[in-house]
Amino acid sequence: MPSQCRDGWLLAVLVLVSVPSLYAQTTRSNAGRKKPAATSKANADTPVIQVTHHEDVDGWRVAETSHFRLFHQHLRPLAEAVLRTAERTRGAQQRKWFGVAGANWDTKCRICLYPSGEAYSQATGAPGNTAGGHTDIQLDAGRVLSRTIHLHGDRDDLLLGVLPHEVTHAILAGHFGGERVPRWADEGMAILAETPSRIEMHLRYLPRWRADELLFRMGDLIRMRDYPEPRAIGAFYAQSVSLVDFLTHEKGAERFAAFVRDGERDSYTASLRRHYGWSFAELDRRWKTYAFHSEKPADITTTGGGG
């Protein structure tokens, strides 16, 4: 991979993992759970997103939009679909969590779309056996210096799941005042950018994680600074997206973002009381009722990028 996709030091690698294989043979029925509603589509009057193609660089094709520069070895239709999905996701996620489309980034976010899982793994060192990706964020005192998204996979996996997930990581960086977004919020918010069926792949395992006593107490999860040990990673992803969805339904997406921002700045105990009026014990009780004993709202809080 040329230097365009590799320069800068790595501060954070946010890897999209595939959880269902961990318990492929032990899924419990969740017949009572409502399926999430379809991801909202762009309005018919959405402005056309212009894609500009440039000369090749070291054997890599280059195309860009207002906020993204793509390095790829694919045909133009896929490259344009990736860039337009990235732009739509950026706008949708900015408006959802922060109420505005957001200012232009100082530097465009680079997207490196590899021709195969093997090429992805060789260039990044990350596993490339299934469709996936990760986002590198370079920060300095809370200010984002650069964003790079690394991807591989087939069209549907990229446009419906991996790319919206990773673009969400890219837009959240720098919004919460610290060196990085807390992992539970970062992953929960990113998963909610995917399609309902992909979100359900995480939520369906909550009863299993609970039976195995792998779920975290709310105070422990919210104060967690990094990913847990490998055996608990599936529970962490499922509980994180469920918690973010629950809190977002309670008071809205912008209030949730304010809760995380104030929690990082002050304390989560005070922020939880300020924004929701609860203690951690009350949050734990209410979340369990939402996750295990009540029908899920049909309008689960997804916002996808579209193709």
C-alpha positions as CSV (number, residue, x, y, z in Angstrom):
1,M,0.0,0.0,0.0
2,P,1.5,3.4,-0.9
3,S,2.2,6.1,1.7
4,Q,-1.1,7.8,1.0
5,C,-2.8,5.2,3.1
6,R,0.0,4.5,5.7
7,D,1.6,7.7,6.9
8,G,1.1,9.0,10.4
9,W,1.3,7.2,13.7
10,L,-1.5,5.0,14.9
11,L,-3.4,6.3,18.0
12,A,-6.5,4.2,17.9
13,V,-7.6,1.3,15.8
14,L,-11.4,0.7,15.9
15,V,-11.9,-2.8,14.5
16,L,-15.3,-4.0,13.3
17,V,-15.7,-7.5,14.6
18,S,-18.1,-10.2,13.6
19,V,-19.8,-11.5,16.7
20,P,-22.4,-14.1,15.5
21,S,-19.8,-16.8,14.8
22,L,-18.9,-16.9,18.5
23,Y,-22.2,-18.6,19.4
24,A,-23.4,-19.8,16.0
25,Q,-24.6,-23.1,17.6
26,T,-26.1,-21.7,20.7
27,T,-28.5,-18.9,19.6
28,R,-31.6,-18.7,21.7
29,S,-34.9,-17.9,20.2
30,N,-36.1,-14.3,20.4
31,A,-39.5,-14.7,18.8
32,G,-41.1,-12.0,20.8
33,R,-38.6,-9.3,19.8
34,K,-39.8,-6.9,17.1
35,K,-37.5,-6.5,14.1
36,P,-36.0,-3.1,13.7
37,A,-37.5,-0.9,11.1
38,A,-35.8,-0.4,7.8
39,T,-33.0,2.2,7.7
40,S,-34.2,5.6,6.6
41,K,-33.5,6.5,3.0
42,A,-32.2,9.7,1.6
43,N,-35.0,12.1,0.5
44,A,-35.7,12.5,-3.2
45,D,-34.5,16.1,-3.1
46,T,-31.1,15.1,-1.6
47,P,-28.4,17.0,-3.5
48,V,-26.3,15.0,-5.9
49,I,-22.9,14.2,-4.5
50,Q,-20.2,15.0,-7.0
51,V,-17.4,12.5,-7.4
52,T,-14.1,13.5,-9.0
53,H,-11.7,10.9,-10.4
54,H,-8.0,11.7,-10.5
55,E,-4.9,10.2,-12.1
56,D,-3.7,6.9,-10.6
57,V,-1.1,7.1,-7.8
58,D,1.4,4.2,-7.6
59,G,-1.1,1.8,-9.2
60,W,-4.1,2.9,-7.1
61,R,-7.1,4.7,-8.5
62,V,-8.0,7.9,-6.7
63,A,-11.4,9.5,-6.4
64,E,-12.8,12.1,-4.0
65,T,-15.8,14.1,-2.8
66,S,-16.1,17.1,-0.5
67,H,-14.9,15.2,2.7
68,F,-13.4,11.9,1.5
69,R,-10.5,10.8,-0.7
70,L,-10.7,7.1,-1.9
71,F,-7.8,4.9,-2.9
72,H,-9.0,1.8,-4.6
73,Q,-8.4,-0.8,-7.3
74,H,-12.1,-1.3,-8.3
75,L,-14.4,-0.2,-11.1
76,R,-15.8,3.3,-11.0
77,P,-19.4,2.4,-10.0
78,L,-18.3,0.8,-6.8
79,A,-15.9,3.6,-6.0
80,E,-18.7,6.2,-6.5
81,A,-21.1,4.2,-4.4
82,V,-18.6,4.0,-1.6
83,L,-17.9,7.8,-1.7
84,R,-21.6,8.7,-1.8
85,T,-22.4,6.4,1.0
86,A,-19.6,7.9,3.0
87,E,-20.9,11.4,2.4
88,R,-24.5,10.6,3.2
89,T,-23.5,8.8,6.4
90,R,-21.3,11.7,7.5
91,G,-24.2,14.1,7.1
92,A,-26.8,11.8,8.7
93,Q,-24.7,10.9,11.7
94,Q,-23.6,14.5,12.3
95,R,-27.2,15.7,12.3
96,K,-28.4,12.8,14.4
97,W,-25.9,13.1,17.2
98,F,-25.0,16.8,17.1
99,G,-27.9,18.5,15.4
100,V,-25.9,20.1,12.5
101,A,-24.2,18.8,9.4
102,G,-20.8,20.0,10.8
103,A,-18.0,22.1,9.5
104,N,-15.7,20.8,6.8
105,W,-12.8,18.8,8.2
106,D,-9.3,20.4,8.0
107,T,-8.1,17.4,5.9
108,K,-10.2,15.0,3.9
109,C,-10.8,11.5,5.4
110,R,-8.9,8.9,3.5
111,I,-10.6,5.7,2.6
112,C,-8.4,2.8,1.5
113,L,-10.5,0.1,-0.2
114,Y,-8.3,-3.0,-0.6
115,P,-8.9,-5.5,-3.4
116,S,-9.1,-8.5,-1.1
117,G,-9.0,-9.6,2.6
118,E,-5.4,-10.8,2.0
119,A,-4.3,-7.3,0.7
120,Y,-6.1,-5.6,3.6
121,S,-4.4,-7.9,6.2
122,Q,-1.0,-7.5,4.5
123,A,-1.2,-3.7,4.5
124,T,-2.7,-3.2,7.9
125,G,-1.8,-6.2,10.0
126,A,-5.5,-6.7,10.9
127,P,-7.3,-10.0,10.2
128,G,-8.8,-10.1,6.7
129,N,-10.7,-13.4,6.6
130,T,-14.2,-11.7,6.6
131,A,-15.5,-8.4,5.3
132,G,-14.5,-5.7,7.7
133,G,-12.5,-2.6,8.4
134,H,-11.1,-0.2,10.9
135,T,-10.4,3.5,11.4
136,D,-7.2,5.1,12.3
137,I,-7.5,8.5,14.0
138,Q,-4.5,10.7,14.7
139,L,-5.1,13.2,17.5
140,D,-3.2,16.0,19.2
141,A,-4.6,17.4,22.5
142,G,-8.1,16.4,21.4
143,R,-7.8,17.9,17.9
144,V,-8.1,15.5,15.0
145,L,-5.1,15.7,12.7
146,S,-6.1,12.9,10.3
147,R,-8.7,10.1,9.7
148,T,-8.1,7.0,7.6
149,I,-10.7,4.3,7.0
150,H,-9.4,0.8,5.9
151,L,-11.9,-1.5,4.2
152,H,-12.4,-4.7,2.3
153,G,-15.3,-6.9,1.4
154,D,-18.1,-7.3,-1.2
155,R,-20.5,-4.4,-2.1
156,D,-23.4,-5.2,0.2
157,D,-21.2,-5.8,3.2
158,L,-19.4,-2.5,2.6
159,L,-22.3,-0.2,1.8
160,L,-24.8,-1.6,4.4
161,G,-22.5,-2.3,7.3
162,V,-18.8,-1.8,7.3
163,L,-18.6,1.7,5.7
164,P,-21.4,3.4,7.7
165,H,-19.9,1.9,10.9
166,E,-16.4,3.2,10.2
167,V,-17.6,6.6,8.9
168,T,-19.4,7.0,12.2
169,H,-16.1,6.4,14.1
170,A,-14.5,9.0,11.9
171,I,-17.1,11.7,12.6
172,L,-17.3,11.0,16.3
173,A,-13.6,11.6,16.8
174,G,-12.8,15.0,18.5
175,H,-16.4,15.6,19.6
176,F,-16.1,14.6,23.2
177,G,-13.1,16.6,24.4
178,G,-10.8,13.7,25.3
179,E,-8.1,11.9,23.4
180,R,-10.7,9.4,22.1
181,V,-14.3,8.5,22.3
182,P,-15.1,6.0,25.1
183,R,-15.2,2.6,23.4
184,W,-18.7,1.6,24.6
185,A,-20.2,4.8,23.2
186,D,-18.1,4.7,20.0
187,E,-19.0,1.2,19.1
188,G,-22.7,1.5,20.2
189,M,-23.2,4.6,18.1
190,A,-21.3,3.1,15.1
191,I,-23.3,-0.1,15.1
192,L,-26.5,1.9,15.1
193,A,-25.4,3.3,11.7
194,E,-25.8,-0.1,10.2
195,T,-28.9,-1.8,8.9
196,P,-31.4,-3.3,11.4
197,S,-30.6,-6.8,10.5
198,R,-26.9,-6.2,11.3
199,I,-27.8,-4.6,14.6
200,E,-30.0,-7.5,15.5
201,M,-27.0,-9.9,15.0
202,H,-25.6,-8.2,18.2
203,L,-28.8,-7.9,20.2
204,R,-30.0,-11.4,19.7
205,Y,-27.1,-12.7,21.8
206,L,-27.8,-10.6,24.9
207,P,-29.8,-13.4,26.7
208,R,-26.8,-15.8,26.1
209,W,-24.3,-13.3,27.4
210,R,-26.5,-12.7,30.4
211,A,-26.8,-16.5,31.1
212,D,-23.0,-16.8,30.9
213,E,-22.7,-13.9,33.4
214,L,-20.6,-11.8,30.9
215,L,-22.7,-8.6,31.0
216,F,-21.2,-5.6,32.7
217,R,-22.7,-3.5,35.4
218,M,-23.7,-0.1,34.0
219,G,-21.1,1.8,36.0
220,D,-18.3,-0.5,35.0
221,L,-19.3,-0.4,31.3
222,I,-19.7,3.3,31.1
223,R,-16.4,4.0,32.9
224,M,-14.5,1.5,30.8
225,R,-11.7,3.1,28.9
226,D,-10.9,0.3,26.5
227,Y,-12.1,-3.0,25.1
228,P,-12.5,-5.8,27.6
229,E,-10.7,-9.2,27.5
230,P,-11.4,-11.3,24.3
231,R,-13.9,-13.6,25.9
232,A,-16.2,-10.6,26.8
233,I,-15.9,-8.7,23.5
234,G,-19.2,-10.1,22.1
235,A,-21.1,-9.1,25.3
236,F,-19.4,-5.7,25.2
237,Y,-20.6,-5.0,21.6
238,A,-24.1,-6.2,22.3
239,Q,-24.5,-4.4,25.6
240,S,-23.0,-1.2,24.2
241,V,-25.3,-0.9,21.2
242,S,-28.3,-1.9,23.4
243,L,-27.5,0.8,26.0
244,V,-26.9,3.5,23.4
245,D,-30.2,2.6,21.7
246,F,-32.0,2.7,25.1
247,L,-30.6,6.1,26.2
248,T,-31.2,7.5,22.8
249,H,-34.9,6.5,22.9
250,E,-35.2,7.9,26.4
251,K,-34.1,11.5,25.7
252,G,-33.0,11.6,22.0
253,A,-29.6,11.3,20.2
254,E,-28.4,14.8,21.0
255,R,-29.1,14.5,24.7
256,F,-27.2,11.2,24.7
257,A,-24.2,12.9,23.0
258,A,-24.3,15.6,25.6
259,F,-24.4,13.0,28.4
260,V,-21.2,11.4,27.0
261,R,-19.5,14.8,26.6
262,D,-20.3,15.9,30.1
263,G,-19.4,12.5,31.5
264,E,-16.0,12.7,29.9
265,R,-15.5,16.3,31.1
266,D,-16.9,16.0,34.6
267,S,-18.0,12.6,35.9
268,Y,-20.5,10.1,34.6
269,T,-22.3,10.0,37.9
270,A,-23.1,13.7,37.7
271,S,-23.8,13.6,34.0
272,L,-26.3,10.7,34.4
273,R,-28.1,12.5,37.1
274,R,-28.1,15.8,35.1
275,H,-29.3,14.4,31.8
276,Y,-31.5,11.4,32.9
277,G,-32.2,11.9,36.6
278,W,-30.9,8.5,37.5
279,S,-28.2,6.7,39.5
280,F,-26.2,3.9,38.0
281,A,-28.4,1.4,39.9
282,E,-31.5,2.9,38.4
283,L,-30.0,2.9,34.9
284,D,-29.1,-0.7,35.3
285,R,-32.7,-1.6,36.3
286,R,-34.3,0.4,33.5
287,W,-31.9,-0.9,30.9
288,K,-32.6,-4.5,31.9
289,T,-36.3,-3.9,31.6
290,Y,-35.8,-2.5,28.2
291,A,-33.4,-5.1,27.0
292,F,-35.1,-8.3,28.4
293,H,-38.6,-7.7,29.4
294,S,-40.2,-5.2,27.0
295,E,-41.1,-5.1,23.3
296,K,-38.5,-3.1,21.4
297,P,-39.7,0.0,19.6
298,A,-40.2,-0.5,15.9
299,D,-38.2,2.6,15.2
300,I,-34.8,1.5,16.5
301,T,-32.4,4.4,16.3
302,T,-30.6,3.6,13.1
303,T,-29.4,6.1,10.5
304,G,-27.7,4.5,7.5
305,G,-25.8,6.2,4.7
306,G,-27.6,4.7,1.8
307,G,-26.0,3.5,-1.4
